[in-house]
Amino acid sequence: MRPLAALLLLAACASPAPAFMAATRTDVVVDGRSFAVFREGNRAQVIRLGHATPQQRPAIPGQMLRAVALATGCTPLAASFDGDSGERRGRITC
């Protein structure tokens, strides 16, 4: 039972990628979905917090870009963002 509890706690973490360890974290909500946004200079990482069903996933990339804009006050360069519906990284311009 203890290993399962530890695994669940780790799965709930929103830790940034190594390149974003010194980044500023801002939590935002877009369309009722929570995101953690990490900003380091002109780059950002966004992590979805919580579960998303397969039917919800197509809308998430757009929500992630809006989360980056809200958290940083900058414009995310959509074509530069790579990742999936759980985590994406890309460039921003301010």
LINGI-V818187 format. One record per backbone hydrogen bond with DSSP energy under -0.5 kcal/mol. NH is the residue of the N-H (numbers start at 0). CO is the residue of the C=O. If there is no record, write none. Layout:
nh:NH co:CO
nh:NH co:CO
This chain:
nh:4 co:0
nh:5 co:1
nh:6 co:2
nh:7 co:3
nh:8 co:4
nh:9 co:5
nh:10 co:6
nh:11 co:7
nh:12 co:9
nh:19 co:16
nh:20 co:17
nh:22 co:19
nh:23 co:38
nh:25 co:36
nh:27 co:34
nh:29 co:32
nh:32 co:29
nh:33 co:48
nh:34 co:27
nh:35 co:46
nh:36 co:25
nh:36 co:34
nh:37 co:44
nh:38 co:23
nh:39 co:42
nh:42 co:39
nh:43 co:89
nh:44 co:37
nh:45 co:87
nh:46 co:35
nh:47 co:85
nh:48 co:33
nh:49 co:47
nh:55 co:52
nh:56 co:52
nh:57 co:53
nh:58 co:55
nh:59 co:55
nh:59 co:56
nh:60 co:56
nh:62 co:58
nh:63 co:59
nh:64 co:60
nh:65 co:61
nh:66 co:62
nh:67 co:63
nh:68 co:64
nh:69 co:65
nh:70 co:66
nh:71 co:67
nh:72 co:68
nh:74 co:92
nh:75 co:73
nh:76 co:90
nh:77 co:75
nh:79 co:76
nh:80 co:76
nh:80 co:77
nh:81 co:79
nh:81 co:88
nh:83 co:86
nh:87 co:45
nh:88 co:81
nh:89 co:43
nh:91 co:41
nh:92 co:74
